[in-house]
């Protein structure tokens, strides 16, 4: 995927590793550095950074999540990585908080950054073209879940 489409945007992003010292123990910590929306880089800007290329794909059934994220004070992009002996492998990029929440309980590393304005505009256009997804809950039938008023004799 090299071209941006209506529902996919190729991204190149940098993950920077830092070693955090807690008492006498040290542990790696990561954060997202530069994100490149249009141009590609051949090497990371920082020597302790790793460049990855993955696509952000958006889906019609997640429009409510995108709207929720966009209407927050600081919209975010979320990244999930597998961690195999401190070697990160990107698994997913999303703008859906509920989708990334599925990765927070497992053995994944979840990182986020502020969503770049061009991606915010792209999401707004996607929602505008396809409409807001309004989740409608059906009303229960009258008397459902209640003890019956008359017991049979």
Phi and psi in radians as a Rosetta constraint file:
Dihedral C 1 N 2 CA 2 C 2 CIRCULARHARMONIC -1.908 0.35
Dihedral N 2 CA 2 C 2 N 3 CIRCULARHARMONIC -0.291 0.35
Dihedral C 2 N 3 CA 3 C 3 CIRCULARHARMONIC -1.956 0.35
Dihedral N 3 CA 3 C 3 N 4 CIRCULARHARMONIC 2.513 0.35
Dihedral C 3 N 4 CA 4 C 4 CIRCULARHARMONIC -1.293 0.35
Dihedral N 4 CA 4 C 4 N 5 CIRCULARHARMONIC 2.373 0.35
Dihedral C 4 N 5 CA 5 C 5 CIRCULARHARMONIC -2.187 0.35
Dihedral N 5 CA 5 C 5 N 6 CIRCULARHARMONIC -2.983 0.35
Dihedral C 5 N 6 CA 6 C 6 CIRCULARHARMONIC -1.112 0.35
Dihedral N 6 CA 6 C 6 N 7 CIRCULARHARMONIC -0.552 0.35
Dihedral C 6 N 7 CA 7 C 7 CIRCULARHARMONIC -2.225 0.35
Dihedral N 7 CA 7 C 7 N 8 CIRCULARHARMONIC 0.194 0.35
Dihedral C 7 N 8 CA 8 C 8 CIRCULARHARMONIC -2.416 0.35
Dihedral N 8 CA 8 C 8 N 9 CIRCULARHARMONIC 2.445 0.35
Dihedral C 8 N 9 CA 9 C 9 CIRCULARHARMONIC -2.379 0.35
Dihedral N 9 CA 9 C 9 N 10 CIRCULARHARMONIC 1.983 0.35
Dihedral C 9 N 10 CA 10 C 10 CIRCULARHARMONIC -1.248 0.35
Dihedral N 10 CA 10 C 10 N 11 CIRCULARHARMONIC 2.353 0.35
Dihedral C 10 N 11 CA 11 C 11 CIRCULARHARMONIC -2.220 0.35
Dihedral N 11 CA 11 C 11 N 12 CIRCULARHARMONIC 2.625 0.35
Dihedral C 11 N 12 CA 12 C 12 CIRCULARHARMONIC -2.144 0.35
Dihedral N 12 CA 12 C 12 N 13 CIRCULARHARMONIC 2.259 0.35
Dihedral C 12 N 13 CA 13 C 13 CIRCULARHARMONIC -2.459 0.35
Dihedral N 13 CA 13 C 13 N 14 CIRCULARHARMONIC 2.731 0.35
Dihedral C 13 N 14 CA 14 C 14 CIRCULARHARMONIC -1.908 0.35
Dihedral N 14 CA 14 C 14 N 15 CIRCULARHARMONIC 2.306 0.35
Dihedral C 14 N 15 CA 15 C 15 CIRCULARHARMONIC -1.930 0.35
Dihedral N 15 CA 15 C 15 N 16 CIRCULARHARMONIC 2.184 0.35
Dihedral C 15 N 16 CA 16 C 16 CIRCULARHARMONIC -1.900 0.35
Dihedral N 16 CA 16 C 16 N 17 CIRCULARHARMONIC 2.272 0.35
Dihedral C 16 N 17 CA 17 C 17 CIRCULARHARMONIC -1.724 0.35
Dihedral N 17 CA 17 C 17 N 18 CIRCULARHARMONIC 2.357 0.35
Dihedral C 17 N 18 CA 18 C 18 CIRCULARHARMONIC -2.221 0.35
Dihedral N 18 CA 18 C 18 N 19 CIRCULARHARMONIC 2.546 0.35
Dihedral C 18 N 19 CA 19 C 19 CIRCULARHARMONIC -1.704 0.35
Dihedral N 19 CA 19 C 19 N 20 CIRCULARHARMONIC 2.083 0.35
Dihedral C 19 N 20 CA 20 C 20 CIRCULARHARMONIC -1.694 0.35
Dihedral N 20 CA 20 C 20 N 21 CIRCULARHARMONIC 2.346 0.35
Dihedral C 20 N 21 CA 21 C 21 CIRCULARHARMONIC -1.792 0.35
Dihedral N 21 CA 21 C 21 N 22 CIRCULARHARMONIC 2.127 0.35
Dihedral C 21 N 22 CA 22 C 22 CIRCULARHARMONIC -2.174 0.35
Dihedral N 22 CA 22 C 22 N 23 CIRCULARHARMONIC 1.838 0.35
Dihedral C 22 N 23 CA 23 C 23 CIRCULARHARMONIC 1.121 0.35
Dihedral N 23 CA 23 C 23 N 24 CIRCULARHARMONIC -2.213 0.35
Dihedral C 23 N 24 CA 24 C 24 CIRCULARHARMONIC -1.695 0.35
Dihedral N 24 CA 24 C 24 N 25 CIRCULARHARMONIC 0.050 0.35
Dihedral C 24 N 25 CA 25 C 25 CIRCULARHARMONIC -1.740 0.35
Dihedral N 25 CA 25 C 25 N 26 CIRCULARHARMONIC 2.544 0.35
Dihedral C 25 N 26 CA 26 C 26 CIRCULARHARMONIC -2.168 0.35
Dihedral N 26 CA 26 C 26 N 27 CIRCULARHARMONIC 2.543 0.35
Dihedral C 26 N 27 CA 27 C 27 CIRCULARHARMONIC -2.532 0.35
Dihedral N 27 CA 27 C 27 N 28 CIRCULARHARMONIC 2.560 0.35
Dihedral C 27 N 28 CA 28 C 28 CIRCULARHARMONIC -1.278 0.35
Dihedral N 28 CA 28 C 28 N 29 CIRCULARHARMONIC 2.584 0.35
Dihedral C 28 N 29 CA 29 C 29 CIRCULARHARMONIC -2.402 0.35
Dihedral N 29 CA 29 C 29 N 30 CIRCULARHARMONIC 2.510 0.35
Dihedral C 29 N 30 CA 30 C 30 CIRCULARHARMONIC -2.177 0.35
Dihedral N 30 CA 30 C 30 N 31 CIRCULARHARMONIC 2.703 0.35
Dihedral C 30 N 31 CA 31 C 31 CIRCULARHARMONIC -2.619 0.35
Dihedral N 31 CA 31 C 31 N 32 CIRCULARHARMONIC 2.763 0.35
Dihedral C 31 N 32 CA 32 C 32 CIRCULARHARMONIC -1.403 0.35
Dihedral N 32 CA 32 C 32 N 33 CIRCULARHARMONIC 2.257 0.35
Dihedral C 32 N 33 CA 33 C 33 CIRCULARHARMONIC -1.659 0.35
Dihedral N 33 CA 33 C 33 N 34 CIRCULARHARMONIC -2.137 0.35
Dihedral C 33 N 34 CA 34 C 34 CIRCULARHARMONIC -1.223 0.35
Dihedral N 34 CA 34 C 34 N 35 CIRCULARHARMONIC 2.537 0.35
Dihedral C 34 N 35 CA 35 C 35 CIRCULARHARMONIC -2.164 0.35
Dihedral N 35 CA 35 C 35 N 36 CIRCULARHARMONIC 2.298 0.35
Dihedral C 35 N 36 CA 36 C 36 CIRCULARHARMONIC -1.976 0.35
Dihedral N 36 CA 36 C 36 N 37 CIRCULARHARMONIC 2.057 0.35
Dihedral C 36 N 37 CA 37 C 37 CIRCULARHARMONIC -1.571 0.35
Dihedral N 37 CA 37 C 37 N 38 CIRCULARHARMONIC -0.588 0.35
Dihedral C 37 N 38 CA 38 C 38 CIRCULARHARMONIC -2.087 0.35
Dihedral N 38 CA 38 C 38 N 39 CIRCULARHARMONIC -0.732 0.35
Dihedral C 38 N 39 CA 39 C 39 CIRCULARHARMONIC -1.804 0.35
Dihedral N 39 CA 39 C 39 N 40 CIRCULARHARMONIC 2.680 0.35
Dihedral C 39 N 40 CA 40 C 40 CIRCULARHARMONIC -1.819 0.35
Dihedral N 40 CA 40 C 40 N 41 CIRCULARHARMONIC 2.536 0.35
Dihedral C 40 N 41 CA 41 C 41 CIRCULARHARMONIC -1.892 0.35
Dihedral N 41 CA 41 C 41 N 42 CIRCULARHARMONIC 2.722 0.35
Dihedral C 41 N 42 CA 42 C 42 CIRCULARHARMONIC -1.744 0.35
Dihedral N 42 CA 42 C 42 N 43 CIRCULARHARMONIC -0.317 0.35
Dihedral C 42 N 43 CA 43 C 43 CIRCULARHARMONIC -2.567 0.35
Dihedral N 43 CA 43 C 43 N 44 CIRCULARHARMONIC 2.747 0.35
Dihedral C 43 N 44 CA 44 C 44 CIRCULARHARMONIC -1.203 0.35
Dihedral N 44 CA 44 C 44 N 45 CIRCULARHARMONIC 2.599 0.35
Dihedral C 44 N 45 CA 45 C 45 CIRCULARHARMONIC -1.198 0.35
Dihedral N 45 CA 45 C 45 N 46 CIRCULARHARMONIC -0.587 0.35
Dihedral C 45 N 46 CA 46 C 46 CIRCULARHARMONIC -1.869 0.35
Dihedral N 46 CA 46 C 46 N 47 CIRCULARHARMONIC 2.558 0.35
Dihedral C 46 N 47 CA 47 C 47 CIRCULARHARMONIC -1.150 0.35
Dihedral N 47 CA 47 C 47 N 48 CIRCULARHARMONIC -0.465 0.35
Dihedral C 47 N 48 CA 48 C 48 CIRCULARHARMONIC -1.691 0.35
Dihedral N 48 CA 48 C 48 N 49 CIRCULARHARMONIC 0.346 0.35
Dihedral C 48 N 49 CA 49 C 49 CIRCULARHARMONIC -1.829 0.35
Dihedral N 49 CA 49 C 49 N 50 CIRCULARHARMONIC 2.650 0.35
Dihedral C 49 N 50 CA 50 C 50 CIRCULARHARMONIC -2.131 0.35
Dihedral N 50 CA 50 C 50 N 51 CIRCULARHARMONIC 2.320 0.35
Dihedral C 50 N 51 CA 51 C 51 CIRCULARHARMONIC -1.574 0.35
Dihedral N 51 CA 51 C 51 N 52 CIRCULARHARMONIC 2.361 0.35
Dihedral C 51 N 52 CA 52 C 52 CIRCULARHARMONIC -2.217 0.35
Dihedral N 52 CA 52 C 52 N 53 CIRCULARHARMONIC 2.640 0.35
Dihedral C 52 N 53 CA 53 C 53 CIRCULARHARMONIC -2.149 0.35
Dihedral N 53 CA 53 C 53 N 54 CIRCULARHARMONIC 2.141 0.35
Dihedral C 53 N 54 CA 54 C 54 CIRCULARHARMONIC -2.608 0.35
Dihedral N 54 CA 54 C 54 N 55 CIRCULARHARMONIC 2.833 0.35
Dihedral C 54 N 55 CA 55 C 55 CIRCULARHARMONIC -1.820 0.35
Dihedral N 55 CA 55 C 55 N 56 CIRCULARHARMONIC 2.525 0.35
Dihedral C 55 N 56 CA 56 C 56 CIRCULARHARMONIC -1.612 0.35
Dihedral N 56 CA 56 C 56 N 57 CIRCULARHARMONIC 2.097 0.35
Dihedral C 56 N 57 CA 57 C 57 CIRCULARHARMONIC -2.036 0.35
Dihedral N 57 CA 57 C 57 N 58 CIRCULARHARMONIC 2.358 0.35
Dihedral C 57 N 58 CA 58 C 58 CIRCULARHARMONIC -2.010 0.35
Dihedral N 58 CA 58 C 58 N 59 CIRCULARHARMONIC 2.641 0.35
Dihedral C 58 N 59 CA 59 C 59 CIRCULARHARMONIC -2.239 0.35
Dihedral N 59 CA 59 C 59 N 60 CIRCULARHARMONIC 2.598 0.35
Dihedral C 59 N 60 CA 60 C 60 CIRCULARHARMONIC -1.053 0.35
Dihedral N 60 CA 60 C 60 N 61 CIRCULARHARMONIC -0.677 0.35
Dihedral C 60 N 61 CA 61 C 61 CIRCULARHARMONIC -1.353 0.35
Dihedral N 61 CA 61 C 61 N 62 CIRCULARHARMONIC 0.021 0.35
Dihedral C 61 N 62 CA 62 C 62 CIRCULARHARMONIC -1.912 0.35
Dihedral N 62 CA 62 C 62 N 63 CIRCULARHARMONIC 0.224 0.35
Dihedral C 62 N 63 CA 63 C 63 CIRCULARHARMONIC -1.046 0.35
Dihedral N 63 CA 63 C 63 N 64 CIRCULARHARMONIC -0.628 0.35
Dihedral C 63 N 64 CA 64 C 64 CIRCULARHARMONIC -1.093 0.35
Dihedral N 64 CA 64 C 64 N 65 CIRCULARHARMONIC -0.732 0.35
Dihedral C 64 N 65 CA 65 C 65 CIRCULARHARMONIC -1.118 0.35
Dihedral N 65 CA 65 C 65 N 66 CIRCULARHARMONIC -0.718 0.35
Dihedral C 65 N 66 CA 66 C 66 CIRCULARHARMONIC -1.116 0.35
Dihedral N 66 CA 66 C 66 N 67 CIRCULARHARMONIC -0.745 0.35
Dihedral C 66 N 67 CA 67 C 67 CIRCULARHARMONIC -1.082 0.35
Dihedral N 67 CA 67 C 67 N 68 CIRCULARHARMONIC -0.748 0.35
Dihedral C 67 N 68 CA 68 C 68 CIRCULARHARMONIC -1.051 0.35
Dihedral N 68 CA 68 C 68 N 69 CIRCULARHARMONIC -0.779 0.35
Dihedral C 68 N 69 CA 69 C 69 CIRCULARHARMONIC -1.141 0.35
Dihedral N 69 CA 69 C 69 N 70 CIRCULARHARMONIC -0.814 0.35
Dihedral C 69 N 70 CA 70 C 70 CIRCULARHARMONIC -1.132 0.35
Dihedral N 70 CA 70 C 70 N 71 CIRCULARHARMONIC -0.530 0.35
Dihedral C 70 N 71 CA 71 C 71 CIRCULARHARMONIC -1.495 0.35
Dihedral N 71 CA 71 C 71 N 72 CIRCULARHARMONIC -0.033 0.35
Dihedral C 71 N 72 CA 72 C 72 CIRCULARHARMONIC -1.318 0.35
Dihedral N 72 CA 72 C 72 N 73 CIRCULARHARMONIC 2.920 0.35
Dihedral C 72 N 73 CA 73 C 73 CIRCULARHARMONIC -1.134 0.35
Dihedral N 73 CA 73 C 73 N 74 CIRCULARHARMONIC -0.606 0.35
Dihedral C 73 N 74 CA 74 C 74 CIRCULARHARMONIC -2.396 0.35
Dihedral N 74 CA 74 C 74 N 75 CIRCULARHARMONIC 1.507 0.35
Dihedral C 74 N 75 CA 75 C 75 CIRCULARHARMONIC -1.015 0.35
Dihedral N 75 CA 75 C 75 N 76 CIRCULARHARMONIC 2.524 0.35
Dihedral C 75 N 76 CA 76 C 76 CIRCULARHARMONIC -2.199 0.35
Dihedral N 76 CA 76 C 76 N 77 CIRCULARHARMONIC 2.691 0.35
Dihedral C 76 N 77 CA 77 C 77 CIRCULARHARMONIC -1.849 0.35
Dihedral N 77 CA 77 C 77 N 78 CIRCULARHARMONIC 2.431 0.35
Dihedral C 77 N 78 CA 78 C 78 CIRCULARHARMONIC -2.029 0.35
Dihedral N 78 CA 78 C 78 N 79 CIRCULARHARMONIC 2.469 0.35
Dihedral C 78 N 79 CA 79 C 79 CIRCULARHARMONIC -2.214 0.35
Dihedral N 79 CA 79 C 79 N 80 CIRCULARHARMONIC 2.306 0.35
Dihedral C 79 N 80 CA 80 C 80 CIRCULARHARMONIC -2.000 0.35
Dihedral N 80 CA 80 C 80 N 81 CIRCULARHARMONIC 2.367 0.35
Dihedral C 80 N 81 CA 81 C 81 CIRCULARHARMONIC -2.249 0.35
Dihedral N 81 CA 81 C 81 N 82 CIRCULARHARMONIC 2.488 0.35
Dihedral C 81 N 82 CA 82 C 82 CIRCULARHARMONIC -1.419 0.35
Dihedral N 82 CA 82 C 82 N 83 CIRCULARHARMONIC 2.515 0.35
Dihedral C 82 N 83 CA 83 C 83 CIRCULARHARMONIC -2.099 0.35
Dihedral N 83 CA 83 C 83 N 84 CIRCULARHARMONIC 1.863 0.35
Dihedral C 83 N 84 CA 84 C 84 CIRCULARHARMONIC -2.022 0.35
Dihedral N 84 CA 84 C 84 N 85 CIRCULARHARMONIC 1.759 0.35
Dihedral C 84 N 85 CA 85 C 85 CIRCULARHARMONIC 0.937 0.35
Dihedral N 85 CA 85 C 85 N 86 CIRCULARHARMONIC 0.858 0.35
Dihedral C 85 N 86 CA 86 C 86 CIRCULARHARMONIC 1.122 0.35
Dihedral N 86 CA 86 C 86 N 87 CIRCULARHARMONIC 0.383 0.35
Dihedral C 86 N 87 CA 87 C 87 CIRCULARHARMONIC -1.923 0.35
Dihedral N 87 CA 87 C 87 N 88 CIRCULARHARMONIC 1.998 0.35
Dihedral C 87 N 88 CA 88 C 88 CIRCULARHARMONIC -1.522 0.35
Dihedral N 88 CA 88 C 88 N 89 CIRCULARHARMONIC 2.431 0.35
Dihedral C 88 N 89 CA 89 C 89 CIRCULARHARMONIC -2.250 0.35
Dihedral N 89 CA 89 C 89 N 90 CIRCULARHARMONIC 2.083 0.35
Dihedral C 89 N 90 CA 90 C 90 CIRCULARHARMONIC -1.128 0.35
Dihedral N 90 CA 90 C 90 N 91 CIRCULARHARMONIC 2.359 0.35
Dihedral C 90 N 91 CA 91 C 91 CIRCULARHARMONIC -1.922 0.35
Dihedral N 91 CA 91 C 91 N 92 CIRCULARHARMONIC -0.670 0.35
Dihedral C 91 N 92 CA 92 C 92 CIRCULARHARMONIC -2.739 0.35
Dihedral N 92 CA 92 C 92 N 93 CIRCULARHARMONIC 2.571 0.35
Dihedral C 92 N 93 CA 93 C 93 CIRCULARHARMONIC -2.167 0.35
Dihedral N 93 CA 93 C 93 N 94 CIRCULARHARMONIC 2.331 0.35
Dihedral C 93 N 94 CA 94 C 94 CIRCULARHARMONIC -2.630 0.35
Dihedral N 94 CA 94 C 94 N 95 CIRCULARHARMONIC 2.824 0.35
Dihedral C 94 N 95 CA 95 C 95 CIRCULARHARMONIC -1.900 0.35
Dihedral N 95 CA 95 C 95 N 96 CIRCULARHARMONIC 0.158 0.35
Dihedral C 95 N 96 CA 96 C 96 CIRCULARHARMONIC -1.774 0.35
Dihedral N 96 CA 96 C 96 N 97 CIRCULARHARMONIC 2.051 0.35
Dihedral C 96 N 97 CA 97 C 97 CIRCULARHARMONIC -1.173 0.35
Dihedral N 97 CA 97 C 97 N 98 CIRCULARHARMONIC -0.645 0.35
Dihedral C 97 N 98 CA 98 C 98 CIRCULARHARMONIC -1.218 0.35
Dihedral N 98 CA 98 C 98 N 99 CIRCULARHARMONIC -0.603 0.35
Dihedral C 98 N 99 CA 99 C 99 CIRCULARHARMONIC -1.201 0.35
Dihedral N 99 CA 99 C 99 N 100 CIRCULARHARMONIC -0.774 0.35
Dihedral C 99 N 100 CA 100 C 100 CIRCULARHARMONIC -1.201 0.35
Dihedral N 100 CA 100 C 100 N 101 CIRCULARHARMONIC -0.454 0.35
Dihedral C 100 N 101 CA 101 C 101 CIRCULARHARMONIC -1.043 0.35
Dihedral N 101 CA 101 C 101 N 102 CIRCULARHARMONIC -0.479 0.35
Dihedral C 101 N 102 CA 102 C 102 CIRCULARHARMONIC -1.186 0.35
Dihedral N 102 CA 102 C 102 N 103 CIRCULARHARMONIC -0.343 0.35
Dihedral C 102 N 103 CA 103 C 103 CIRCULARHARMONIC -1.657 0.35
Dihedral N 103 CA 103 C 103 N 104 CIRCULARHARMONIC -0.160 0.35
Dihedral C 103 N 104 CA 104 C 104 CIRCULARHARMONIC -1.354 0.35
Dihedral N 104 CA 104 C 104 N 105 CIRCULARHARMONIC -0.402 0.35
Dihedral C 104 N 105 CA 105 C 105 CIRCULARHARMONIC -1.556 0.35
Dihedral N 105 CA 105 C 105 N 106 CIRCULARHARMONIC -0.253 0.35
Dihedral C 105 N 106 CA 106 C 106 CIRCULARHARMONIC -1.591 0.35
Dihedral N 106 CA 106 C 106 N 107 CIRCULARHARMONIC -2.776 0.35
Dihedral C 106 N 107 CA 107 C 107 CIRCULARHARMONIC -1.607 0.35
Dihedral N 107 CA 107 C 107 N 108 CIRCULARHARMONIC 0.674 0.35
Dihedral C 107 N 108 CA 108 C 108 CIRCULARHARMONIC -1.875 0.35
Dihedral N 108 CA 108 C 108 N 109 CIRCULARHARMONIC 2.718 0.35
Dihedral C 108 N 109 CA 109 C 109 CIRCULARHARMONIC -1.795 0.35
Dihedral N 109 CA 109 C 109 N 110 CIRCULARHARMONIC 2.211 0.35
Dihedral C 109 N 110 CA 110 C 110 CIRCULARHARMONIC -1.984 0.35
Dihedral N 110 CA 110 C 110 N 111 CIRCULARHARMONIC 2.189 0.35
Dihedral C 110 N 111 CA 111 C 111 CIRCULARHARMONIC -2.161 0.35
Dihedral N 111 CA 111 C 111 N 112 CIRCULARHARMONIC 2.769 0.35
Dihedral C 111 N 112 CA 112 C 112 CIRCULARHARMONIC -2.500 0.35
Dihedral N 112 CA 112 C 112 N 113 CIRCULARHARMONIC 2.756 0.35
Dihedral C 112 N 113 CA 113 C 113 CIRCULARHARMONIC -2.442 0.35
Dihedral N 113 CA 113 C 113 N 114 CIRCULARHARMONIC 2.844 0.35
Dihedral C 113 N 114 CA 114 C 114 CIRCULARHARMONIC -1.090 0.35
Dihedral N 114 CA 114 C 114 N 115 CIRCULARHARMONIC 2.391 0.35
Dihedral C 114 N 115 CA 115 C 115 CIRCULARHARMONIC -1.276 0.35
Dihedral N 115 CA 115 C 115 N 116 CIRCULARHARMONIC 2.183 0.35
Dihedral C 115 N 116 CA 116 C 116 CIRCULARHARMONIC -1.035 0.35
Dihedral N 116 CA 116 C 116 N 117 CIRCULARHARMONIC 2.530 0.35
Dihedral C 116 N 117 CA 117 C 117 CIRCULARHARMONIC -0.981 0.35
Dihedral N 117 CA 117 C 117 N 118 CIRCULARHARMONIC -0.704 0.35
Dihedral C 117 N 118 CA 118 C 118 CIRCULARHARMONIC -1.062 0.35
Dihedral N 118 CA 118 C 118 N 119 CIRCULARHARMONIC -0.605 0.35
Dihedral C 118 N 119 CA 119 C 119 CIRCULARHARMONIC -1.259 0.35
Dihedral N 119 CA 119 C 119 N 120 CIRCULARHARMONIC -0.636 0.35
Dihedral C 119 N 120 CA 120 C 120 CIRCULARHARMONIC -1.041 0.35
Dihedral N 120 CA 120 C 120 N 121 CIRCULARHARMONIC -0.779 0.35
Dihedral C 120 N 121 CA 121 C 121 CIRCULARHARMONIC -1.130 0.35
Dihedral N 121 CA 121 C 121 N 122 CIRCULARHARMONIC -0.691 0.35
Dihedral C 121 N 122 CA 122 C 122 CIRCULARHARMONIC -1.097 0.35
Dihedral N 122 CA 122 C 122 N 123 CIRCULARHARMONIC -0.767 0.35
Dihedral C 122 N 123 CA 123 C 123 CIRCULARHARMONIC -1.120 0.35
Dihedral N 123 CA 123 C 123 N 124 CIRCULARHARMONIC -0.749 0.35
Dihedral C 123 N 124 CA 124 C 124 CIRCULARHARMONIC -1.028 0.35
Dihedral N 124 CA 124 C 124 N 125 CIRCULARHARMONIC -0.755 0.35
Dihedral C 124 N 125 CA 125 C 125 CIRCULARHARMONIC -1.128 0.35
Dihedral N 125 CA 125 C 125 N 126 CIRCULARHARMONIC -0.690 0.35
Dihedral C 125 N 126 CA 126 C 126 CIRCULARHARMONIC -1.089 0.35
Dihedral N 126 CA 126 C 126 N 127 CIRCULARHARMONIC -0.795 0.35
Dihedral C 126 N 127 CA 127 C 127 CIRCULARHARMONIC -1.170 0.35
Dihedral N 127 CA 127 C 127 N 128 CIRCULARHARMONIC -0.733 0.35
Dihedral C 127 N 128 CA 128 C 128 CIRCULARHARMONIC -1.077 0.35
Dihedral N 128 CA 128 C 128 N 129 CIRCULARHARMONIC -0.717 0.35
Dihedral C 128 N 129 CA 129 C 129 CIRCULARHARMONIC -1.251 0.35
Dihedral N 129 CA 129 C 129 N 130 CIRCULARHARMONIC -0.704 0.35
Dihedral C 129 N 130 CA 130 C 130 CIRCULARHARMONIC -1.696 0.35
Dihedral N 130 CA 130 C 130 N 131 CIRCULARHARMONIC -0.100 0.35
Dihedral C 130 N 131 CA 131 C 131 CIRCULARHARMONIC 1.466 0.35
Dihedral N 131 CA 131 C 131 N 132 CIRCULARHARMONIC 2.766 0.35
Dihedral C 131 N 132 CA 132 C 132 CIRCULARHARMONIC -1.253 0.35
Dihedral N 132 CA 132 C 132 N 133 CIRCULARHARMONIC 2.493 0.35
Dihedral C 132 N 133 CA 133 C 133 CIRCULARHARMONIC -1.631 0.35
Dihedral N 133 CA 133 C 133 N 134 CIRCULARHARMONIC 1.957 0.35
Dihedral C 133 N 134 CA 134 C 134 CIRCULARHARMONIC -1.848 0.35
Dihedral N 134 CA 134 C 134 N 135 CIRCULARHARMONIC 2.080 0.35
Dihedral C 134 N 135 CA 135 C 135 CIRCULARHARMONIC -1.440 0.35
Dihedral N 135 CA 135 C 135 N 136 CIRCULARHARMONIC 2.052 0.35
Dihedral C 135 N 136 CA 136 C 136 CIRCULARHARMONIC -1.807 0.35
Dihedral N 136 CA 136 C 136 N 137 CIRCULARHARMONIC 2.237 0.35
Dihedral C 136 N 137 CA 137 C 137 CIRCULARHARMONIC -1.788 0.35
Dihedral N 137 CA 137 C 137 N 138 CIRCULARHARMONIC 2.329 0.35
Dihedral C 137 N 138 CA 138 C 138 CIRCULARHARMONIC -1.301 0.35
Dihedral N 138 CA 138 C 138 N 139 CIRCULARHARMONIC 2.511 0.35
Dihedral C 138 N 139 CA 139 C 139 CIRCULARHARMONIC -1.303 0.35
Dihedral N 139 CA 139 C 139 N 140 CIRCULARHARMONIC 2.415 0.35
Dihedral C 139 N 140 CA 140 C 140 CIRCULARHARMONIC -1.199 0.35
Dihedral N 140 CA 140 C 140 N 141 CIRCULARHARMONIC 2.642 0.35
Dihedral C 140 N 141 CA 141 C 141 CIRCULARHARMONIC -1.242 0.35
Dihedral N 141 CA 141 C 141 N 142 CIRCULARHARMONIC 2.634 0.35
Dihedral C 141 N 142 CA 142 C 142 CIRCULARHARMONIC -1.051 0.35
Dihedral N 142 CA 142 C 142 N 143 CIRCULARHARMONIC 2.256 0.35
Dihedral C 142 N 143 CA 143 C 143 CIRCULARHARMONIC 1.551 0.35
Dihedral N 143 CA 143 C 143 N 144 CIRCULARHARMONIC -0.082 0.35
Dihedral C 143 N 144 CA 144 C 144 CIRCULARHARMONIC -1.145 0.35
Dihedral N 144 CA 144 C 144 N 145 CIRCULARHARMONIC 2.322 0.35
Dihedral C 144 N 145 CA 145 C 145 CIRCULARHARMONIC 1.467 0.35
Dihedral N 145 CA 145 C 145 N 146 CIRCULARHARMONIC 0.025 0.35
Dihedral C 145 N 146 CA 146 C 146 CIRCULARHARMONIC -1.843 0.35
Dihedral N 146 CA 146 C 146 N 147 CIRCULARHARMONIC 2.713 0.35
Dihedral C 146 N 147 CA 147 C 147 CIRCULARHARMONIC -1.144 0.35
Dihedral N 147 CA 147 C 147 N 148 CIRCULARHARMONIC 2.494 0.35
Dihedral C 147 N 148 CA 148 C 148 CIRCULARHARMONIC -1.149 0.35
Dihedral N 148 CA 148 C 148 N 149 CIRCULARHARMONIC 2.610 0.35
Dihedral C 148 N 149 CA 149 C 149 CIRCULARHARMONIC -1.251 0.35
Dihedral N 149 CA 149 C 149 N 150 CIRCULARHARMONIC -0.627 0.35
Dihedral C 149 N 150 CA 150 C 150 CIRCULARHARMONIC -2.154 0.35
Dihedral N 150 CA 150 C 150 N 151 CIRCULARHARMONIC 2.302 0.35
Dihedral C 150 N 151 CA 151 C 151 CIRCULARHARMONIC -1.585 0.35
Dihedral N 151 CA 151 C 151 N 152 CIRCULARHARMONIC 2.502 0.35
Dihedral C 151 N 152 CA 152 C 152 CIRCULARHARMONIC -1.134 0.35
Dihedral N 152 CA 152 C 152 N 153 CIRCULARHARMONIC 2.529 0.35
